[in-house]
């Protein structure tokens, strides 16, 4: 509870309502990647947010939290330095391991979530928070994996992890957690995808209510 209060206070300090303009809109895109058959170590979840004004795209930010070593492991003893990969680096990593990438959105969102993601990226870039793939017993202010790095601003205490909680499953959970800030979830703004996705990049488009779960990951895993 103390960590939650600290996170909310920090968010309020960083969130400046003077940054919001009536003629601007804000968007969130959620990506999740996994191999087929499913392998927990070869998964990744990342998000991109956009700020758009009357003259077009004003700003893009993202969270794609990764070990600085670029080596993904299922279990580690201690947290290690992390890095926020660029979107280009993220897609290149997914292609390297033949991951299937699912995407939800882009959705229009309430402004506060845009600023929370921007602030969270700054916290990650500061180096204070480390990367750890399985970090159930570490506070989110100390170490997070790729999807907890995204969830921390709104759900810092949600730490229970599992081998089949990642990949498309964590993407679906991310949609559920952010759903209260998503406006008109039946509408996606596909033109924004062109600003961040290589033309040759295949994607699985998932609807707002398309939520693969742990059983889907387990069934894929058992195909081995």
N, C-alpha and C positions, 0 to 999 in steps of 0.2 A: 504493500500500500504506500509506503514511503517513497519507493521508486516511482510509482504512478503519479504521486503528487508532484515530485520533482520534475517529471517529464511534462506534466501539464503546465507547471509554472514556467519552465523553459520555453514551451511552445507559445505561451501567452506573451513572454518577453520578446520572442523573435517574430511573432506574428503581428505585423503592423497594418492595421486596417486602412491606413492612408495609402498603402500600396495598391488597394483595390480601386478600379475605375469602372464606372457603370457600363462603358462601351467595350469592356474586355470580357472574354470567356476563357474558361479553364477546362482542361481535358486530361483524362487518365487512360493509359493503355497498359494492360496487364499481360505479360508473357510468361509462359512456363514451358520448359523443355525437358524431354526424357528420351531414353533410348527404347527401342523395341527389339527384343524383350526388355522389360523394365530392369534397370540396375540402379539402386539408390545412389551410388557414387557418381553416376553420370546423369545428373539432373541439375536444373537451374531455374530460378524464378527471378524475374526482373520487371521493373515498371518504368514507364516514361510519362512525364507530365508536360503539358504545353500551355503557354499563355498566349492568347491570340487577341489582337485588337482589330480595329477597322482597317488598318493598313496591312494586315496579315500576321504571320507568325512573329511574335515578339521575343519569346524565350522558350527554350527547351531544357529540361533537366531530367535526371534519371537516377535510379539506384540499381546497380548490378554488382552486388557484393561478392567478393571472391578472395581466396587466399593470395597474398602478394607473390607467393612462389609459383602461382598458376597451376599448382598440382592439387587436384581434388582427392581427398581421402575420406573414407567413411567414418573413421574414428581417429581422434588424436588425443594425446595426453593433456596438452596445454593449448591455450589459444595462441594464435600466430598473427603477425601483421596482416591486415587486409588491404584490398584495393578496390576502388569503384571502377570497374572496367568501362571503357567506352562502349557505346552500342555496337560500333563496328567490330570491336574486339570480342564482344559477347556473341554476335552472330557467327564470327569466325570460329570461336570455340565450339559452338553447337554443331557447325558443319564438320569440324574435325572429328567429332565423335558420333556423327550421323544421328544427331538428336532430332526428334520430331517436335517442332515448336507450335504450341497452341497460343492463340491470342484472343483476349476479350477486349472489346472496345475498338477504337477510342470512344470513351463516354464523356459527355459534359459533366463536370463535377462542381460542387460548391467550392468557392475560392479558398477556404481554410485548408482543405486537403492539399491543394497545390503548394501552399506555403509550408505546410508541415513536411512534405516530401523534400522541398528545397532545403529547409532547415536540417532535416535528417541527413541529407547528402553532405552538408557542411560539417556536421558532427562526424560522419564517417571519414571524410577527407582529412579531418584534423589528426587522425591516427590514434585518438584516445580509445576508441572501441576496436577490439580485435575480431578476428574471424575464427570460428570454430564450427565444424560441421554438426556435431552433436553437443549441444551446450545447455542441456536441460537444467543443470545445477549452477549455471552462471547467470548472474543478473544481466539483463539486456544492455545495461550501461557499461558492461565489461566485455562481453563477447556475444556475437550473434552469427547465425548462418545466413544464407542469402535471403530466405523469406522472412526470418525474424528481423532482419535489417529493415525490411519494408514495413512490417507490422508494428515496430517499436513505438512510433509516435501515437498510435491509437490503442494498442494492446500490448503494453510492455510486460505484462505478467503472463501472457500466453506463451508458455515455454515448453509444454509437453511435446516431445518429438518422437518420431519413430521411423523405422526403415521405409515404410510405405506412405509417409506423410508428405513426401517431397514430389517434385516434378509437377505433372498436371494436377495432382491432388492439392498441392500447396497453392497453385494458381487459382483453383476453384475456391479455396478457403480465403484467399486474398480478395476475390470478388465479393464473397459474403461479408467479410469484415468491413470493406469499404462501401458496401451497398447503400448505407444510409446517406452517403454523401454523393451518390451517383444520381444525376437528374435524367429522367426519360431513358431508362436502361434499354428500351426497345429500339433506340436510335443510336447508330454508330456513325462516326465521322471519318470515313475511310480515306479521305484525301490526306489526312495527317499521317497515315501509314507510309505514304510516299516520301515523307521527310526523314524517315529513319530506317527503312527496310531496303536492302539491296534488291534490285529488280528480279534477280534470279533466286531469291530466298523463298522456298516453299513454306506455307503456313497452313495450319488448321484453324479455321474461324469457328469460334465457339460462341453460342448465344449466351445471354445473361444467365439463363436458368440451366445451362449445360454445365453440370458440376461433377466431373469424374471424381471418384473417391478412392479410398485405400483398397477396397475390394477390386477395383479396376486395375490398380497397380499390381496387386497380388496375383490376379489372373494373368496379367502380362508376364510377370516374373516366372510363373510356373510353366511358361512355354519353353523355357530352356531345356 
